Structure formats: structure tokens, C-alpha cells
Amino acid sequence: MTTPCQRARSLASVDLDGTLNDLEQHFLSAHVGRCGACRAFQEDARAFTTLLREAPLEAVPWPATASVRGHRPRVQFRTIAQIASVASVVIAAGTIALASDFPGVTSETATLGAGSTGSLALVEDSIRSLRREALVQHELPIVAEASTAPPSVGTGAAPLKPALPVDGG
């Protein structure tokens, strides 16, 4: 929201170029007639603009160059590339380290899981073989079969089956 003084000062600046319509000119005249601060602003703006417009033009050496510096430092591309390469090494090492915590995982299967070049079927086959190895080595828990059959006689527990078949494909 603008105040009458802000609007009058804006119109006083535009009036220096002579582009005010009748309504804007009437508002500016009425406001400046009763507001001493805006009247002083209008007089200062007119005096400064007159000085600038009447000053002789200065010759500019050719070619004209200017050095403009922003207020924030620029990040060089080399710095971004270095940060990105360090981040990718850390992510790859973390993926391999996490994958090696699982039983039966070799560095080759960890690398296969970390890279996205293999097909989905190859990844699924690798996961199946890892689970089979873990099951054979008794490192993978056996999952209880979800059935409504009564427990086996004498054991007091429901029948069990492995999570994946142990034999072939």
C-alpha cells in the first residue's frame, strides 16, 4: 500500500519527463501545495535533473569497459565438479559397505547392485541367489507357513517352509 507522499514523489519523478496526465498533474499540484517535504523533493529533483541535462557530454574512451562485481561470490565450475565427484565416491563406498553387511554378498554383487547398468531380471536373479545361499548356510530365518491346518502332532507348532526353494532355478 502506498501513502500519498510516496505516490506524489513517484509522480514528481515522472513529471520531470513531462508524461503526467491531467488527473495525475492535479493530484501532484494539490499534494505539493500542502506538503512541504514533497515540495522540497520536487524542487531538488528538478534542480538535479536540470544540472544533468545541461552538463556538457563527456567523451568516452573506446572501447568502453566496465567491471561490475556482484555482492555474492561466484562459485567456480571446478569447485562444483570436485564436490560432485567426492559425493559420488562417498555414495558408492557407502552402498558397497551396506551391501557387504548382508550375508553372502560379495564385492561383485555389491557393485552390481550399486550400478544401474544391469537389467531388472539380472538384479532379481542376484537377489534370489543371495537368499538361497543364506538359506543353505542357515543364516536366513524360516518363515512360518500361513495355513489353517492344525499344528503337527507332538511339536505344538505350525508346519514351516523355506522362504525360497533351495533346489535349482
Secondary structure by P-SEA (a helix, b strand, c coil): cccaaaaaaaaaaaaaaccccaaaaaaaaaaaaccaaaaaaaaaaaaaaaaaaaccbbbbcccbbbbbbccbbbbcaaaaaaaaaaaaaaaaaaaaaaaaacccccaaaaaaaacccccaaaaaaaaaaaaaaaaaaccbbbbcccccccccccccccccccccccccc
